[in-house]
Amino acid sequence: MKVAQHLQIEKVVHQRAIPCDIEERGTLYYSESKDIHLDILDMDLHHFIRVAKKLLESESVKEESLINKVINRLKQ
């Protein structure tokens, strides 16, 4: 099931509108495996979760790298 379909179900179940910044189309993710840009609302939920996890792990690595650089500079 696509992310957009999950949002529509949530809208009905919780009886409230989905925030417009989430419901908008045009938020693209570059798929390295397919070599194309995909709208995140057209992704299957489990693929979206994998993308989010990958991006979060990537940010965590960047943060750790930055922290290590700062610590090394302070040691100099």
Buried (B, 14 or more C-beta within 10 A) or exposed (E): EBBBEBBEEEEEEEEEEBEEEEEEEEEEBEEEEEEEEBBBBBBEEEBBEEBEEEEEEEEEEEEEEEEEEEEEEEEE
